[in-house]
Amino acid sequence: MKDNELKFDRTCHVLYSKPCKKQIQSQIALHYPEEARESVWEQVQRQYVSFLSDWRTDLGGRKNFHNGVGGTYDCIALMAYYTICKDVTSLAEIEKMEGELFLPSFRILSRFVDCNKPLFKKLMYKAFASSKCKCDQWGDYQMSVAPYDGNRPIYYEFTSCPVAEFAKQHGLLEVMPALCNPDYAAMELIHARLVRKTTCANGFKCDYAICGDKEPYAKEHPEYRDEAGYRRN
């Protein structure tokens, strides 16, 4: 089925990104014989449309930066893929797919950004402060950012996350570790460490303490994977 034939309200929702479509179709090609692939892809498309049929309509559509590649709607598409292809996929595969969508910009930054250096740490703080302003504009991710202190990790937190909200609504919380864990990989690419104890999916907030990967704070909070698959500290 062609993407423009999908029936959903495009005044408030957006279609999954082209990179997300490519990721899903490439994984379908790995798991299914050629004659079945188009049918499976159409099932994923229809599941995506079904998911949007009762989903909130106030997330800003194309105007909201959270709805781009690897963002809220791509996460919904990955959950549609997981729902249809659960027998052949895995959470490790979903995590890798989300990483391929979410991490390219951080791979570019990795060429010159080192968050052990005060300049880049301050610039990163300014980027998070700017993100908070955009979150306030759309009211999607409820975000707060602590004042900057060059001697301490950057700290911010979300107390509301549409992706976690969606997963709860549709009984898909098991997928959330795969969608949350790439945050750790993103920080590693820019010589930083994320210290996080909970997320909106397995707690009441998603807390981010971010320091340079050579700072003592990182060693004081070792990382592990819990029984659900979350990377956490």
C-alpha positions in Angstrom: 0.0 0.0 0.0 1.3 3.4 -0.9 1.9 5.8 2.0 -0.4 8.4 0.6 -3.2 5.9 0.7 -3.1 5.5 4.4 -6.2 7.0 6.1 -5.3 9.1 9.1 -5.7 12.7 10.1 -2.6 14.4 8.6 -3.6 17.8 10.0 -2.5 16.6 13.5 -0.5 13.4 12.9 2.5 12.6 10.7 3.6 9.7 8.7 6.6 7.6 9.9 9.9 9.0 8.4 11.5 7.6 5.3 14.5 6.2 7.3 12.1 4.5 9.7 10.2 2.9 6.7 13.5 1.7 5.3 14.5 0.2 8.7 11.3 -1.7 9.0 11.2 -3.0 5.5 14.8 -4.1 5.7 14.0 -6.1 8.8 10.9 -7.6 7.2 13.2 -8.7 4.4 15.4 -10.5 6.8 12.6 -12.4 8.5 10.1 -13.2 5.7 10.3 -14.8 2.2 10.1 -12.4 -0.7 6.5 -13.4 -1.5 5.3 -12.4 2.0 7.1 -9.2 2.5 4.6 -6.8 0.9 1.8 -8.3 2.8 3.6 -8.0 6.1 4.6 -4.4 5.4 0.9 -3.6 4.7 -0.1 -5.1 8.0 2.4 -2.9 9.7 1.1 0.1 7.9 -2.5 -0.7 8.9 -1.4 -1.2 12.5 0.2 2.2 12.4 -3.0 3.8 11.1 -5.0 1.9 13.8 -2.7 3.2 16.5 -3.2 6.8 15.3 -7.0 6.4 15.2 -7.4 7.0 19.0 -4.1 8.8 19.7 -3.9 12.3 21.0 -4.1 15.0 18.4 -2.2 17.9 20.1 1.4 16.9 19.4 2.0 19.6 16.8 2.3 17.5 13.6 5.2 18.4 11.3 5.9 21.6 13.3 7.0 19.7 16.4 10.7 18.7 16.3 9.9 15.7 18.4 8.0 14.2 15.5 11.0 13.8 13.2 13.3 10.9 12.5 13.6 8.6 15.5 11.0 10.7 17.4 7.5 10.1 18.7 5.8 8.9 15.6 8.8 6.7 14.5 8.6 5.0 17.9 4.9 4.4 17.2 5.8 2.8 13.8 8.4 0.6 15.5 5.8 -0.5 18.0 3.5 -1.3 15.0 6.3 -3.4 13.5 6.8 -5.1 16.9 3.1 -5.9 17.2 2.8 -7.4 13.8 6.2 -9.2 13.7 6.5 -10.1 17.4 7.1 -13.8 16.5 10.2 -13.0 14.6 11.7 -9.8 16.0 13.2 -9.1 19.4 13.7 -6.1 21.7 17.4 -6.1 20.8 16.4 -5.7 17.1 14.0 -2.8 18.0 16.8 -1.1 20.0 19.2 -1.4 17.1 16.5 0.0 14.7 15.8 3.0 17.0 19.5 3.6 17.3 19.9 3.7 13.6 17.2 6.4 13.5 18.3 8.4 16.6 22.0 8.3 16.5 23.2 9.6 13.1 23.4 13.3 14.3 25.4 12.2 17.3 27.8 10.3 15.1 28.4 13.5 13.2 28.9 15.4 16.5 31.4 12.7 17.7 33.9 14.0 15.2 34.5 17.2 17.2 32.4 17.3 20.4 34.0 16.2 23.8 31.8 16.9 26.8 34.8 16.6 29.1 35.7 20.1 27.8 33.8 23.0 29.5 32.9 24.7 26.2 31.0 21.7 24.9 29.4 20.9 28.3 28.0 24.5 28.3 26.8 24.2 24.7 25.1 21.0 25.5 23.3 22.6 28.5 22.1 25.4 26.2 20.8 22.8 23.7 18.8 21.1 26.5 17.5 24.5 27.7 16.4 25.3 24.2 14.6 21.9 24.0 12.7 22.8 27.2 11.4 25.9 25.5 10.1 23.8 22.6 8.6 21.3 25.0 6.8 24.1 26.7 5.5 25.3 23.4 3.9 22.0 22.5 3.1 20.6 25.9 4.2 17.1 24.9 7.2 16.2 27.0 7.0 17.9 30.4 10.6 19.0 30.9 12.5 20.8 33.6 16.2 21.7 33.5 18.4 22.5 36.6 20.5 25.7 36.6 23.9 25.2 35.0 26.8 24.5 37.3 30.1 23.7 35.6 31.2 21.6 38.6 28.3 19.3 38.5 26.6 17.1 35.9 23.9 18.7 33.7 20.6 17.6 35.0 17.1 17.6 33.4 14.1 15.4 33.7 10.9 14.6 31.9 7.8 13.9 34.0 5.6 13.2 30.9 6.6 11.4 27.8 4.1 10.7 24.9 6.0 7.6 23.8 5.7 6.1 27.3 2.0 7.2 27.5 1.4 5.5 24.2 3.0 2.3 25.3 0.9 2.2 28.5 -2.2 2.9 26.5 -1.6 0.0 24.1 0.0 -2.5 26.5 3.5 -2.2 25.0 5.6 -1.2 27.9 7.9 -4.2 27.3 9.2 -2.3 24.2 10.2 0.8 26.1 13.7 -0.3 27.1 14.5 -0.7 23.4 13.3 2.9 22.7 14.9 4.5 25.8 18.4 2.8 25.8 19.8 4.6 22.7 20.0 7.7 24.9 23.0 6.1 26.5 24.6 5.4 23.2 24.0 9.0 22.1 25.9 10.4 25.1 28.8 8.0 24.6 29.3 9.2 21.1 30.0 12.7 22.4 32.3 11.6 25.2 29.6 11.9 27.9 28.0 9.6 30.3 24.3 9.4 31.1 23.3 8.5 34.6 19.6 7.6 34.8 17.7 5.7 37.5 14.2 5.7 36.1 12.1 6.6 33.1 8.5 7.7 32.6 7.8 4.1 31.5 9.1 2.4 34.7 8.8 5.2 37.2 7.4 8.7 37.6 10.1 10.6 35.7 12.9 10.1 33.2 16.0 11.6 34.9 19.1 12.6 33.0 22.4 13.4 34.8 25.0 14.0 32.1 28.7 14.4 32.7 31.9 13.9 30.7 33.0 10.3 30.4 36.3 11.1 32.3 34.5 12.7 35.3 34.4 11.0 38.7 30.6 11.1 38.7 30.4 8.6 35.9 32.5 6.1 37.8 30.5 6.7 41.0 27.3 5.6 39.3 28.0 2.3 37.4 25.6 1.2 34.7 23.7 -2.1 34.5 20.8 -3.6 32.6 17.8 -4.5 34.8 15.6 -7.5 34.3 13.3 -5.6 31.9 16.2 -4.7 29.7 16.7 -1.0 30.7 20.1 0.5 30.8 20.2 2.3 34.1 22.4 3.4 37.0 
